[in-house]
Amino acid sequence: MQATAQGTLTVLYFAWLRERVGVAEEQVAPPRDVTTVGALIAWLKVRSPGHEAALSGGKLVRCAVNQDFAGLDAAIAPGDEVAFFPPVTGG
Amino acid sequence: MATIRVQTADFDLGAETRALTAGRTDIGAIASFLGTVRDTAGGRTITSMTLEHYPGMTERAMARIATEAEARWPLQGCTLIHRVGTLLPGENIVLVLAASPHRQAALDATGFLIDWLKTKAPFWKKEAFVDGGDGWVAAKDEDEAAAERWIQASR
């Protein structure tokens, strides 16, 4: 994982979420009360219309925290790497 | 024990099989799954398929899937290779090999490995169509069901 400034999260986007947000990666510093994936999604959505479009996919938005699949109630902390992506389609 | 690679380059089934079995005479069965790019999707002709992945997490997820297979079957080795980048119809996408003393374990482990690879490793496919459009492939319920049957089988 990349080094991050104190209090910041690294957020990654993949596939159509990346296309809608317009960046593959960003550093963000949400307020202290953003402590779960679900709260982070709500906070990210108001950053731009692209974020709103990407993160409003409901069950089509999946998440990983520090490279492990995670649900909406998963805890997040400063320094974490949080990724958002659609259901996987490899193989 | 498992060989795990994510790469843009092509791979060779014969070479990978020889690498898996090199110097061993205790293997009785090697099963394989080779996935290739089909030239149609939903009735439309595709010109290419582009695979994106999550570097780091992908390799971790693949290693975890291989470890699970090794815990379930008496494997003497397995190989998981997945290509990324833009691929043309007919090209190789994914290779799974499983080696065991007996065929059933090798065959079952190979089925398990590809079913879980499709649903539990962070890869995404985008298809480009001959009519100029493109689109991300949607996850299929039947793939999830195929992965799920191995969870039920272990209980």
gemmi code that builds the backbone of each chain (N, CA, C; Angstrom):
import gemmi

chains = {
    "A": [
        ("MET", (0.837, -1.197, 0.000), (0.000, 0.000, 0.000), (0.869, 1.243, 0.000)),
        ("GLN", (0.369, 2.297, -0.654), (1.140, 3.524, -0.733), (1.056, 4.309, 0.570)),
        ("ALA", (2.105, 5.058, 0.847), (2.094, 5.919, 2.025), (1.069, 7.034, 1.820)),
        ("THR", (0.349, 7.378, 2.864), (-0.638, 8.443, 2.748), (-0.417, 9.439, 3.876)),
        ("ALA", (-0.830, 10.674, 3.611), (-0.762, 11.689, 4.658), (-1.728, 11.293, 5.771)),
        ("GLN", (-1.462, 11.775, 6.959), (-2.296, 11.414, 8.099), (-3.750, 11.822, 7.868)),
        ("GLY", (-4.668, 10.910, 8.168), (-6.084, 11.215, 8.033), (-6.642, 10.991, 6.649)),
        ("THR", (-5.810, 10.567, 5.718), (-6.322, 10.396, 4.363), (-6.503, 8.925, 4.011)),
        ("LEU", (-7.427, 8.702, 3.093), (-7.669, 7.370, 2.536), (-7.257, 7.389, 1.072)),
        ("THR", (-6.767, 6.263, 0.587), (-6.569, 6.098, -0.849), (-7.800, 5.386, -1.387)),
        ("VAL", (-8.480, 6.004, -2.352), (-9.681, 5.399, -2.934), (-9.388, 5.054, -4.396)),
        ("LEU", (-9.666, 3.811, -4.748), (-9.434, 3.323, -6.111), (-10.774, 2.995, -6.766)),
        ("TYR", (-10.841, 3.225, -8.071), (-12.056, 2.897, -8.821), (-11.668, 2.030, -10.015)),
        ("PHE", (-12.508, 1.043, -10.304), (-12.232, 0.145, -11.424), (-13.437, 0.042, -12.363)),
        ("ALA", (-13.115, -0.325, -13.619), (-14.118, -0.608, -14.662), (-15.048, 0.599, -14.845)),
        ("TRP", (-16.367, 0.384, -14.908), (-17.238, 1.528, -15.225), (-17.319, 2.534, -14.093)),
        ("LEU", (-16.973, 2.140, -12.889), (-16.930, 3.153, -11.824), (-15.792, 4.142, -12.082)),
        ("ARG", (-14.645, 3.628, -12.549), (-13.510, 4.496, -12.877), (-13.885, 5.469, -14.003)),
        ("GLU", (-14.573, 4.923, -15.011), (-14.965, 5.786, -16.138), (-15.921, 6.891, -15.693)),
        ("ARG", (-16.834, 6.571, -14.797), (-17.815, 7.582, -14.367), (-17.192, 8.620, -13.439)),
        ("VAL", (-16.325, 8.168, -12.519), (-15.672, 9.124, -11.612), (-14.685, 9.990, -12.388)),
        ("GLY", (-13.996, 9.383, -13.356), (-13.049, 10.122, -14.174), (-11.608, 9.997, -13.720)),
        ("VAL", (-11.380, 9.346, -12.584), (-10.007, 9.062, -12.136), (-9.945, 7.620, -11.623)),
        ("ALA", (-8.748, 7.049, -11.673), (-8.561, 5.682, -11.177), (-8.256, 5.663, -9.685)),
        ("GLU", (-7.718, 6.786, -9.200), (-7.262, 6.805, -7.801), (-7.321, 8.232, -7.280)),
        ("GLU", (-7.684, 8.392, -6.029), (-7.629, 9.717, -5.401), (-7.367, 9.569, -3.906)),
        ("GLN", (-6.773, 10.612, -3.347), (-6.570, 10.689, -1.908), (-7.687, 11.558, -1.352)),
        ("VAL", (-8.369, 11.076, -0.330), (-9.457, 11.868, 0.253), (-9.288, 11.921, 1.771)),
        ("ALA", (-9.833, 12.969, 2.364), (-9.753, 13.138, 3.821), (-11.152, 13.399, 4.364)),
        ("PRO", (-11.936, 12.324, 4.535), (-13.296, 12.512, 5.033), (-13.291, 12.922, 6.520)),
        ("PRO", (-14.399, 13.508, 6.984), (-14.480, 13.846, 8.417), (-14.414, 12.594, 9.292)),
        ("ARG", (-14.134, 12.819, 10.569), (-13.893, 11.706, 11.494), (-15.082, 10.759, 11.651)),
        ("ASP", (-16.288, 11.295, 11.427), (-17.455, 10.419, 11.629), (-17.705, 9.478, 10.438)),
        ("VAL", (-16.867, 9.552, 9.424), (-16.959, 8.592, 8.310), (-16.082, 7.389, 8.659)),
        ("THR", (-16.708, 6.382, 9.251), (-15.938, 5.258, 9.787), (-16.298, 3.920, 9.143)),
        ("THR", (-17.240, 3.947, 8.191), (-17.610, 2.702, 7.510), (-17.624, 2.940, 5.991)),
        ("VAL", (-17.600, 1.835, 5.256), (-17.676, 1.903, 3.800), (-18.955, 2.622, 3.368)),
        ("GLY", (-20.070, 2.291, 4.012), (-21.346, 2.914, 3.654), (-21.315, 4.424, 3.838)),
        ("ALA", (-20.734, 4.872, 4.942), (-20.634, 6.311, 5.209), (-19.693, 6.977, 4.207)),
        ("LEU", (-18.636, 6.260, 3.831), (-17.694, 6.813, 2.843), (-18.380, 6.992, 1.487)),
        ("ILE", (-19.188, 6.010, 1.087), (-19.917, 6.123, -0.182), (-20.809, 7.368, -0.159)),
        ("ALA", (-21.550, 7.544, 0.937), (-22.451, 8.701, 1.045), (-21.656, 10.005, 0.953)),
        ("TRP", (-20.482, 10.034, 1.583), (-19.652, 11.252, 1.575), (-19.037, 11.488, 0.194)),
        ("LEU", (-18.591, 10.415, -0.467), (-17.966, 10.564, -1.793), (-18.972, 11.008, -2.858)),
        ("LYS", (-20.221, 10.564, -2.719), (-21.232, 10.836, -3.751), (-21.425, 12.328, -4.016)),
        ("VAL", (-21.236, 13.149, -3.013), (-21.498, 14.584, -3.205), (-20.260, 15.338, -3.702)),
        ("ARG", (-19.161, 14.614, -3.942), (-17.953, 15.298, -4.431), (-18.097, 15.783, -5.863)),
        ("SER", (-18.823, 15.015, -6.705), (-18.996, 15.428, -8.101), (-20.139, 14.621, -8.711)),
        ("PRO", (-20.692, 15.113, -9.816), (-21.729, 14.316, -10.519), (-21.187, 12.951, -10.944)),
        ("GLY", (-19.900, 12.879, -11.280), (-19.292, 11.608, -11.663), (-19.281, 10.612, -10.514)),
        ("HIS", (-18.910, 11.093, -9.325), (-18.953, 10.229, -8.135), (-20.377, 9.741, -7.888)),
        ("GLU", (-21.318, 10.678, -8.000), (-22.729, 10.331, -7.783), (-23.164, 9.244, -8.769)),
        ("ALA", (-22.788, 9.425, -10.037), (-23.182, 8.453, -11.066), (-22.535, 7.095, -10.823)),
        ("ALA", (-21.287, 7.103, -10.389), (-20.571, 5.840, -10.182), (-21.080, 5.093, -8.958)),
        ("LEU", (-21.299, 5.826, -7.886), (-21.542, 5.175, -6.588), (-23.019, 4.958, -6.278)),
        ("SER", (-23.904, 5.338, -7.230), (-25.338, 5.135, -7.016), (-25.825, 3.812, -7.601)),
        ("GLY", (-24.891, 2.931, -7.920), (-25.261, 1.664, -8.546), (-25.821, 0.615, -7.610)),
        ("GLY", (-25.993, 0.947, -6.338), (-26.581, -0.003, -5.399), (-25.783, -1.289, -5.298)),
        ("LYS", (-26.463, -2.423, -5.552), (-25.799, -3.724, -5.402), (-24.736, -3.969, -6.465)),
        ("LEU", (-24.690, -3.120, -7.502), (-23.655, -3.277, -8.531), (-22.347, -2.600, -8.126)),
        ("VAL", (-22.340, -1.947, -6.969), (-21.099, -1.351, -6.453), (-20.550, -2.253, -5.354)),
        ("ARG", (-19.388, -2.836, -5.641), (-18.739, -3.712, -4.666), (-17.504, -2.993, -4.120)),
        ("CYS", (-16.990, -3.494, -2.992), (-15.916, -2.779, -2.309), (-14.855, -3.735, -1.783)),
        ("ALA", (-13.645, -3.235, -1.683), (-12.580, -3.933, -0.960), (-11.889, -2.923, -0.055)),
        ("VAL", (-11.563, -3.351, 1.151), (-10.777, -2.529, 2.073), (-9.445, -3.231, 2.271)),
        ("ASN", (-8.374, -2.516, 1.948), (-7.021, -3.085, 2.031), (-6.938, -4.424, 1.289)),
        ("GLN", (-7.574, -4.438, 0.100), (-7.492, -5.553, -0.843), (-8.210, -6.820, -0.398)),
        ("ASP", (-9.153, -6.674, 0.542), (-10.069, -7.771, 0.875), (-11.501, -7.288, 0.610)),
        ("PHE", (-12.335, -8.164, 0.020), (-13.730, -7.803, -0.205), (-14.362, -7.371, 1.118)),
        ("ALA", (-15.190, -6.317, 1.043), (-15.783, -5.772, 2.265), (-17.201, -5.310, 1.981)),
        ("GLY", (-18.045, -5.348, 3.012), (-19.429, -4.910, 2.882), (-19.589, -3.458, 3.313)),
        ("LEU", (-20.834, -2.973, 3.224), (-21.121, -1.569, 3.561), (-20.812, -1.234, 5.010)),
        ("ASP", (-20.908, -2.231, 5.885), (-20.691, -1.954, 7.308), (-19.232, -2.138, 7.736)),
        ("ALA", (-18.353, -2.456, 6.777), (-16.940, -2.653, 7.121), (-16.327, -1.350, 7.615)),
        ("ALA", (-15.446, -1.468, 8.598), (-14.789, -0.294, 9.179), (-13.685, 0.203, 8.265)),
        ("ILE", (-13.522, 1.517, 8.232), (-12.390, 2.117, 7.524), (-11.667, 3.070, 8.469)),
        ("ALA", (-10.365, 3.219, 8.250), (-9.542, 4.068, 9.119), (-8.522, 4.791, 8.252)),
        ("PRO", (-7.994, 5.916, 8.760), (-6.981, 6.644, 8.004), (-5.851, 5.726, 7.557)),
        ("GLY", (-5.417, 5.921, 6.324), (-4.343, 5.091, 5.791), (-4.832, 3.893, 4.996)),
        ("ASP", (-6.123, 3.580, 5.121), (-6.652, 2.413, 4.401), (-6.703, 2.669, 2.894)),
        ("GLU", (-6.663, 1.556, 2.156), (-6.886, 1.586, 0.710), (-8.277, 1.009, 0.469)),
        ("VAL", (-9.172, 1.827, -0.060), (-10.564, 1.419, -0.289), (-10.828, 1.434, -1.788)),
        ("ALA", (-11.311, 0.320, -2.314), (-11.555, 0.224, -3.755), (-13.031, -0.018, -4.022)),
        ("PHE", (-13.543, 0.619, -5.080), (-14.928, 0.415, -5.513), (-14.921, -0.101, -6.938)),
        ("PHE", (-15.775, -1.078, -7.208), (-15.766, -1.725, -8.533), (-17.069, -2.492, -8.733)),
        ("PRO", (-17.410, -2.840, -9.980), (-18.600, -3.657, -10.217), (-18.330, -5.129, -9.876)),
        ("PRO", (-19.381, -5.951, -9.839), (-19.173, -7.393, -9.659), (-18.137, -7.909, -10.681)),
        ("VAL", (-17.277, -8.809, -10.234), (-16.140, -9.232, -11.071), (-16.603, -10.125, -12.221)),
        ("THR", (-15.856, -10.061, -13.322), (-16.233, -10.812, -14.530), (-15.011, -11.430, -15.221)),
        ("GLY", (-14.095, -11.945, -14.423), (-12.914, -12.569, -15.025), (-13.185, -13.986, -15.487)),
        ("GLY", (-12.111, -14.686, -15.790), (-12.186, -16.092, -16.173), (-12.501, -16.285, -17.637)),
    ],
    "B": [
        ("MET", (3.250, -23.711, -3.538), (3.117, -24.816, -4.482), (2.408, -24.351, -5.751)),
        ("ALA", (1.443, -23.471, -5.580), (0.702, -23.012, -6.761), (1.530, -22.019, -7.570)),
        ("THR", (1.380, -22.081, -8.882), (1.956, -21.065, -9.772), (0.846, -20.093, -10.127)),
        ("ILE", (1.047, -18.819, -9.824), (0.012, -17.813, -10.050), (0.615, -16.652, -10.820)),
        ("ARG", (0.012, -16.329, -11.965), (0.536, -15.210, -12.755), (-0.603, -14.409, -13.382)),
        ("VAL", (-0.430, -13.100, -13.404), (-1.292, -12.192, -14.155), (-0.383, -11.531, -15.165)),
        ("GLN", (-0.718, -11.623, -16.441), (0.224, -11.149, -17.465), (-0.507, -10.706, -18.720)),
        ("THR", (0.143, -9.818, -19.486), (-0.417, -9.423, -20.777), (-0.035, -10.435, -21.858)),
        ("ALA", (1.111, -11.071, -21.692), (1.612, -11.992, -22.715), (0.778, -13.270, -22.778)),
        ("ASP", (0.826, -13.910, -23.937), (0.169, -15.206, -24.097), (0.909, -16.258, -23.259)),
        ("PHE", (0.259, -17.407, -23.094), (0.885, -18.545, -22.411), (0.693, -19.769, -23.288)),
        ("ASP", (1.436, -20.822, -22.969), (1.364, -22.045, -23.761), (0.978, -23.217, -22.852)),
        ("LEU", (-0.128, -23.854, -23.188), (-0.651, -24.953, -22.368), (0.391, -26.054, -22.186)),
        ("GLY", (1.075, -26.431, -23.277), (2.064, -27.502, -23.194), (3.239, -27.118, -22.300)),
        ("ALA", (3.727, -25.903, -22.484), (4.872, -25.450, -21.680), (4.505, -25.379, -20.206)),
        ("GLU", (3.290, -24.901, -19.915), (2.866, -24.793, -18.513), (2.664, -26.177, -17.898)),
        ("THR", (2.179, -27.119, -18.690), (2.004, -28.488, -18.195), (3.364, -29.119, -17.886)),
        ("ARG", (4.320, -28.909, -18.795), (5.669, -29.452, -18.545), (6.292, -28.819, -17.309)),
        ("ALA", (6.066, -27.524, -17.109), (6.616, -26.848, -15.931), (6.004, -27.420, -14.649)),
        ("LEU", (4.710, -27.736, -14.719), (4.009, -28.263, -13.541), (4.528, -29.651, -13.160)),
        ("THR", (4.896, -30.432, -14.170), (5.243, -31.838, -13.918), (6.750, -32.102, -13.934)),
        ("ALA", (7.551, -31.084, -14.169), (9.000, -31.278, -14.330), (9.617, -32.018, -13.146)),
        ("GLY", (10.321, -33.087, -13.453), (11.058, -33.826, -12.435), (10.204, -34.708, -11.541)),
        ("ARG", (8.916, -34.860, -11.868), (8.030, -35.649, -10.992), (7.509, -36.868, -11.743)),
        ("THR", (7.400, -37.976, -11.017), (6.797, -39.171, -11.605), (5.655, -39.698, -10.737)),
        ("ASP", (5.266, -38.927, -9.723), (4.198, -39.371, -8.810), (2.827, -38.823, -9.198)),
        ("ILE", (2.778, -38.010, -10.253), (1.506, -37.430, -10.688), (0.782, -38.421, -11.602)),
        ("GLY", (-0.512, -38.603, -11.365), (-1.271, -39.521, -12.208), (-2.276, -38.834, -13.095)),
        ("ALA", (-2.582, -37.572, -12.787), (-3.642, -36.878, -13.531), (-3.376, -35.386, -13.539)),
        ("ILE", (-3.451, -34.801, -14.727), (-3.373, -33.344, -14.863), (-4.618, -32.914, -15.621)),
        ("ALA", (-5.459, -32.128, -14.962), (-6.639, -31.593, -15.632), (-6.382, -30.139, -15.967)),
        ("SER", (-7.024, -29.680, -17.050), (-6.809, -28.294, -17.454), (-8.104, -27.629, -17.873)),
        ("PHE", (-8.162, -26.329, -17.676), (-9.217, -25.494, -18.251), (-8.524, -24.356, -18.977)),
        ("LEU", (-8.851, -24.187, -20.252), (-8.299, -23.102, -21.046), (-9.461, -22.242, -21.528)),
        ("GLY", (-9.503, -20.992, -21.084), (-10.556, -20.065, -21.510), (-10.044, -19.195, -22.647)),
        ("THR", (-10.872, -19.024, -23.686), (-10.471, -18.238, -24.854), (-11.530, -17.180, -25.167)),
        ("VAL", (-11.145, -16.176, -25.935), (-12.066, -15.085, -26.286), (-13.004, -15.561, -27.398)),
        ("ARG", (-14.307, -15.560, -27.099), (-15.334, -15.928, -28.081), (-15.644, -14.691, -28.934)),
        ("ASP", (-16.038, -14.914, -30.199), (-16.216, -13.757, -31.095), (-17.623, -13.177, -31.080)),
        ("THR", (-18.498, -13.720, -30.238), (-19.839, -13.131, -30.133), (-20.224, -12.992, -28.670)),
        ("ALA", (-21.080, -12.012, -28.396), (-21.626, -11.829, -27.049), (-23.035, -11.304, -27.207)),
        ("GLY", (-24.004, -12.051, -26.689), (-25.399, -11.632, -26.783), (-25.859, -11.421, -28.214)),
        ("GLY", (-25.337, -12.222, -29.144), (-25.746, -12.114, -30.539), (-24.985, -11.051, -31.333)),
        ("ARG", (-24.095, -10.300, -30.664), (-23.316, -9.273, -31.369), (-21.893, -9.777, -31.577)),
        ("THR", (-21.302, -9.389, -32.706), (-19.926, -9.779, -33.003), (-18.969, -8.851, -32.274)),
        ("ILE", (-18.000, -9.427, -31.600), (-17.030, -8.579, -30.908), (-15.700, -8.567, -31.664)),
        ("THR", (-15.030, -7.425, -31.580), (-13.744, -7.266, -32.255), (-12.591, -7.446, -31.283)),
        ("SER", (-12.813, -7.156, -30.007), (-11.775, -7.371, -28.996), (-12.410, -7.363, -27.618)),
        ("MET", (-11.626, -7.836, -26.652), (-12.048, -7.819, -25.254), (-10.880, -7.274, -24.442)),
        ("THR", (-11.184, -6.320, -23.550), (-10.123, -5.741, -22.724), (-10.358, -6.117, -21.268)),
        ("LEU", (-9.340, -6.689, -20.658), (-9.435, -7.124, -19.261), (-8.660, -6.189, -18.362)),
        ("GLU", (-9.374, -5.696, -17.343), (-8.771, -4.831, -16.326), (-8.716, -5.625, -15.021)),
        ("HIS", (-7.767, -5.302, -14.155), (-7.733, -5.980, -12.856), (-7.233, -5.036, -11.782)),
        ("TYR", (-7.199, -5.510, -10.560), (-6.790, -4.732, -9.394), (-5.445, -5.290, -8.939)),
        ("PRO", (-4.346, -4.704, -9.443), (-3.020, -5.263, -9.129), (-2.818, -5.353, -7.612)),
        ("GLY", (-2.273, -6.431, -7.182), (-2.080, -6.646, -5.743), (-3.202, -7.498, -5.185)),
        ("MET", (-4.419, -6.963, -5.229), (-5.551, -7.758, -4.735), (-5.775, -8.979, -5.605)),
        ("THR", (-5.565, -8.836, -6.905), (-5.792, -9.970, -7.811), (-4.930, -11.161, -7.425)),
        ("GLU", (-3.638, -10.901, -7.241), (-2.725, -11.996, -6.918), (-3.070, -12.603, -5.554)),
        ("ARG", (-3.432, -11.743, -4.603), (-3.835, -12.247, -3.275), (-5.061, -13.127, -3.371)),
        ("ALA", (-6.054, -12.685, -4.149), (-7.294, -13.453, -4.296), (-7.015, -14.791, -4.974)),
        ("MET", (-6.162, -14.770, -6.009), (-5.835, -16.016, -6.713), (-5.095, -16.987, -5.797)),
        ("ALA", (-4.187, -16.455, -4.971), (-3.445, -17.315, -4.042), (-4.393, -17.943, -3.018)),
        ("ARG", (-5.366, -17.150, -2.584), (-6.326, -17.658, -1.597), (-7.182, -18.772, -2.210)),
        ("ILE", (-7.581, -18.597, -3.454), (-8.389, -19.611, -4.147), (-7.574, -20.903, -4.314)),
        ("ALA", (-6.298, -20.764, -4.677), (-5.435, -21.943, -4.836), (-5.250, -22.659, -3.500)),
        ("THR", (-5.072, -21.888, -2.429), (-4.910, -22.486, -1.098), (-6.157, -23.267, -0.705)),
        ("GLU", (-7.316, -22.709, -1.046), (-8.579, -23.406, -0.754), (-8.662, -24.731, -1.528)),
        ("ALA", (-8.251, -24.713, -2.780), (-8.263, -25.951, -3.576), (-7.312, -26.986, -2.981)),
        ("GLU", (-6.146, -26.525, -2.557), (-5.159, -27.446, -1.977), (-5.661, -28.048, -0.662)),
        ("ALA", (-6.517, -27.305, 0.047), (-7.071, -27.820, 1.300), (-8.174, -28.850, 1.035)),
        ("ARG", (-8.830, -28.741, -0.120), (-9.985, -29.608, -0.404), (-9.603, -30.895, -1.137)),
        ("TRP", (-8.546, -30.841, -1.957), (-8.176, -32.004, -2.762), (-6.689, -32.306, -2.602)),
        ("PRO", (-6.297, -33.563, -2.775), (-4.869, -33.929, -2.653), (-4.101, -33.531, -3.918)),
        ("LEU", (-3.812, -32.257, -4.039), (-3.143, -31.755, -5.240), (-1.626, -31.819, -5.086)),
        ("GLN", (-0.976, -32.071, -6.218), (0.485, -32.073, -6.248), (1.015, -30.798, -6.897)),
        ("GLY", (0.103, -29.948, -7.278), (0.467, -28.662, -7.862), (-0.713, -28.102, -8.615)),
        ("CYS", (-0.743, -26.792, -8.758), (-1.749, -26.184, -9.622), (-1.188, -24.896, -10.208)),
        ("THR", (-1.767, -24.501, -11.327), (-1.318, -23.323, -12.065), (-2.528, -22.470, -12.401)),
        ("LEU", (-2.447, -21.189, -12.083), (-3.496, -20.236, -12.453), (-2.825, -19.086, -13.192)),
        ("ILE", (-3.163, -18.924, -14.466), (-2.610, -17.813, -15.255), (-3.776, -17.054, -15.862)),
        ("HIS", (-3.812, -15.745, -15.669), (-4.893, -14.924, -16.223), (-4.267, -13.775, -16.994)),
        ("ARG", (-4.694, -13.604, -18.234), (-4.182, -12.480, -19.021), (-5.012, -11.223, -18.778)),
        ("VAL", (-4.381, -10.068, -18.958), (-5.046, -8.773, -18.888), (-4.637, -7.965, -20.120)),
        ("GLY", (-5.346, -6.864, -20.334), (-5.091, -6.042, -21.517), (-6.083, -6.379, -22.610)),
        ("THR", (-5.788, -5.955, -23.824), (-6.720, -6.145, -24.934), (-6.405, -7.427, -25.702)),
        ("LEU", (-7.420, -8.280, -25.823), (-7.276, -9.594, -26.457), (-8.243, -9.702, -27.635)),
        ("LEU", (-7.839, -10.453, -28.633), (-8.661, -10.631, -29.834), (-9.399, -11.968, -29.785)),
        ("PRO", (-10.522, -12.084, -30.518), (-11.232, -13.364, -30.559), (-10.278, -14.510, -30.903)),
        ("GLY", (-10.428, -15.610, -30.181), (-9.572, -16.766, -30.393), (-8.365, -16.805, -29.473)),
        ("GLU", (-7.995, -15.661, -28.896), (-6.820, -15.650, -28.021), (-7.125, -16.292, -26.672)),
        ("ASN", (-6.072, -16.774, -26.022), (-6.192, -17.331, -24.677), (-6.466, -16.222, -23.665)),
        ("ILE", (-7.340, -16.522, -22.680), (-7.570, -15.584, -21.565), (-7.025, -16.163, -20.271)),
        ("VAL", (-7.402, -17.410, -19.971), (-7.134, -17.947, -18.638), (-6.764, -19.421, -18.734)),
        ("LEU", (-5.837, -19.836, -17.882), (-5.442, -21.239, -17.812), (-5.478, -21.708, -16.368)),
        ("VAL", (-6.115, -22.863, -16.156), (-6.091, -23.536, -14.859), (-5.561, -24.941, -15.072)),
        ("LEU", (-4.570, -25.329, -14.299), (-4.072, -26.711, -14.302), (-4.098, -27.224, -12.876)),
        ("ALA", (-4.472, -28.494, -12.713), (-4.416, -29.122, -11.392), (-3.847, -30.523, -11.550)),
        ("ALA", (-2.876, -30.856, -10.724), (-2.219, -32.168, -10.768), (-2.491, -32.929, -9.481)),
        ("SER", (-2.791, -34.235, -9.653), (-3.124, -35.073, -8.505), (-2.771, -36.519, -8.861)),
        ("PRO", (-2.682, -37.405, -7.862), (-2.438, -38.813, -8.203), (-3.583, -39.423, -9.010)),
        ("HIS", (-4.813, -38.922, -8.809), (-5.976, -39.537, -9.455), (-6.855, -38.489, -10.138)),
        ("ARG", (-7.618, -38.938, -11.160), (-8.308, -38.001, -12.029), (-9.398, -37.191, -11.354)),
        ("GLN", (-10.167, -37.841, -10.443), (-11.329, -37.115, -9.921), (-10.929, -35.858, -9.172)),
        ("ALA", (-9.868, -35.965, -8.387), (-9.413, -34.782, -7.648), (-8.932, -33.702, -8.610)),
        ("ALA", (-8.210, -34.117, -9.650), (-7.696, -33.133, -10.612), (-8.838, -32.448, -11.349)),
        ("LEU", (-9.834, -33.234, -11.779), (-10.975, -32.666, -12.506), (-11.812, -31.753, -11.608)),
        ("ASP", (-12.105, -32.223, -10.393), (-12.931, -31.416, -9.488), (-12.211, -30.133, -9.099)),
        ("ALA", (-10.924, -30.231, -8.802), (-10.168, -29.039, -8.400), (-10.128, -28.021, -9.533)),
        ("THR", (-10.001, -28.506, -10.761), (-9.977, -27.583, -11.909), (-11.312, -26.852, -12.044)),
        ("GLY", (-12.412, -27.590, -11.886), (-13.736, -26.955, -11.942), (-13.917, -25.927, -10.845)),
        ("PHE", (-13.498, -26.292, -9.655), (-13.561, -25.365, -8.522), (-12.738, -24.114, -8.789)),
        ("LEU", (-11.507, -24.309, -9.248), (-10.594, -23.172, -9.450), (-11.150, -22.183, -10.468)),
        ("ILE", (-11.683, -22.653, -11.581), (-12.192, -21.702, -12.576), (-13.498, -21.071, -12.092)),
        ("ASP", (-14.342, -21.830, -11.402), (-15.592, -21.243, -10.898), (-15.318, -20.121, -9.900)),
        ("TRP", (-14.350, -20.346, -9.019), (-14.051, -19.314, -8.010), (-13.239, -18.164, -8.621)),
        ("LEU", (-12.395, -18.493, -9.585), (-11.630, -17.431, -10.261), (-12.580, -16.435, -10.932)),
        ("LYS", (-13.673, -16.953, -11.501), (-14.615, -16.081, -12.210), (-15.404, -15.178, -11.274)),
        ("THR", (-15.540, -15.571, -10.027), (-16.443, -14.841, -9.126), (-15.761, -14.229, -7.912)),
        ("LYS", (-14.485, -14.579, -7.666), (-13.831, -14.112, -6.439), (-12.474, -13.464, -6.675)),
        ("ALA", (-12.140, -13.191, -7.927), (-10.888, -12.483, -8.224), (-11.237, -11.215, -9.005)),
        ("PRO", (-10.588, -10.089, -8.671), (-11.008, -8.802, -9.245), (-10.503, -8.542, -10.666)),
        ("PHE", (-11.208, -9.158, -11.614), (-11.001, -8.896, -13.045), (-12.319, -8.374, -13.618)),
        ("TRP", (-12.201, -7.504, -14.627), (-13.396, -6.995, -15.321), (-13.153, -7.001, -16.813)),
        ("LYS", (-14.180, -7.416, -17.572), (-14.066, -7.518, -19.029), (-14.885, -6.418, -19.703)),
        ("LYS", (-14.298, -5.804, -20.708), (-15.027, -4.857, -21.549), (-14.952, -5.351, -22.986)),
        ("GLU", (-16.109, -5.438, -23.624), (-16.157, -5.920, -25.003), (-16.291, -4.758, -25.971)),
        ("ALA", (-15.568, -4.843, -27.096), (-15.730, -3.876, -28.189), (-16.441, -4.600, -29.327)),
        ("PHE", (-17.501, -3.967, -29.857), (-18.334, -4.615, -30.863), (-18.000, -4.129, -32.264)),
        ("VAL", (-18.288, -4.968, -33.237), (-17.965, -4.654, -34.630), (-18.738, -3.428, -35.113)),
        ("ASP", (-19.890, -3.142, -34.489), (-20.684, -1.970, -34.899), (-20.170, -0.677, -34.267)),
        ("GLY", (-19.071, -0.754, -33.520), (-18.446, 0.450, -32.978), (-18.714, 0.707, -31.513)),
        ("GLY", (-19.691, 0.036, -30.947), (-19.989, 0.244, -29.527), (-19.073, -0.575, -28.638)),
        ("ASP", (-19.140, -0.314, -27.357), (-18.443, -1.178, -26.407), (-19.221, -1.200, -25.091)),
        ("GLY", (-18.876, -2.134, -24.232), (-19.593, -2.204, -22.963), (-18.946, -3.189, -22.010)),
        ("TRP", (-19.085, -2.872, -20.717), (-18.574, -3.772, -19.680), (-19.471, -4.994, -19.576)),
        ("VAL", (-18.873, -6.142, -19.409), (-19.626, -7.388, -19.259), (-20.280, -7.406, -17.878)),
        ("ALA", (-21.555, -7.746, -17.842), (-22.258, -7.854, -16.558), (-22.002, -9.223, -15.942)),
        ("ALA", (-21.915, -9.262, -14.610), (-21.753, -10.545, -13.924), (-22.989, -11.401, -14.177)),
        ("LYS", (-22.769, -12.707, -14.294), (-23.871, -13.626, -14.602), (-24.289, -14.398, -13.353)),
        ("ASP", (-25.603, -14.492, -13.163), (-26.122, -15.262, -12.031), (-25.642, -16.706, -12.074)),
        ("GLU", (-25.536, -17.258, -13.295), (-25.139, -18.672, -13.392), (-23.686, -18.879, -12.943)),
        ("ASP", (-22.833, -17.856, -13.110), (-21.459, -17.972, -12.619), (-21.442, -17.985, -11.095)),
        ("GLU", (-22.288, -17.135, -10.505), (-22.378, -17.093, -9.042), (-22.908, -18.427, -8.521)),
        ("ALA", (-23.894, -18.992, -9.224), (-24.463, -20.279, -8.815), (-23.416, -21.395, -8.923)),
        ("ALA", (-22.594, -21.332, -9.978), (-21.550, -22.345, -10.163), (-20.524, -22.272, -9.033)),
        ("ALA", (-20.186, -21.057, -8.606), (-19.234, -20.891, -7.500), (-19.864, -21.343, -6.189)),
        ("GLU", (-21.156, -21.066, -6.047), (-21.877, -21.364, -4.806), (-21.967, -22.872, -4.556)),
        ("ARG", (-22.052, -23.664, -5.629), (-22.241, -25.114, -5.429), (-21.032, -25.732, -4.729)),
        ("TRP", (-19.846, -25.113, -4.849), (-18.665, -25.643, -4.160), (-18.712, -25.322, -2.669)),
        ("ILE", (-19.411, -24.256, -2.318), (-19.573, -23.940, -0.897), (-20.498, -24.965, -0.273)),
        ("GLN", (-21.593, -25.265, -0.986), (-22.539, -26.263, -0.483), (-21.882, -27.648, -0.421)),
        ("ALA", (-21.021, -27.946, -1.410), (-20.381, -29.256, -1.483), (-19.457, -29.509, -0.308)),
        ("SER", (-18.951, -28.444, 0.314), (-17.985, -28.630, 1.402), (-18.661, -28.806, 2.745)),
        ("ARG", (-19.993, -28.685, 2.757), (-20.673, -28.734, 4.049), (-21.284, -30.102, 4.287)),
    ],
}
model = gemmi.Model(1)
for chain_id, residues in chains.items():
    chain = gemmi.Chain(chain_id)
    for i, (resn, *xyz) in enumerate(residues, 1):
        res = gemmi.Residue()
        res.name, res.seqid = resn, gemmi.SeqId(i, " ")
        for name, pos in zip(("N", "CA", "C"), xyz):
            atom = gemmi.Atom()
            atom.name, atom.element = name, gemmi.Element(name[0])
            atom.pos, atom.b_iso = gemmi.Position(*pos), 0.0
            res.add_atom(atom)
        chain.add_residue(res)
    model.add_chain(chain)
structure = gemmi.Structure()
structure.add_model(model)
structure.setup_entities()
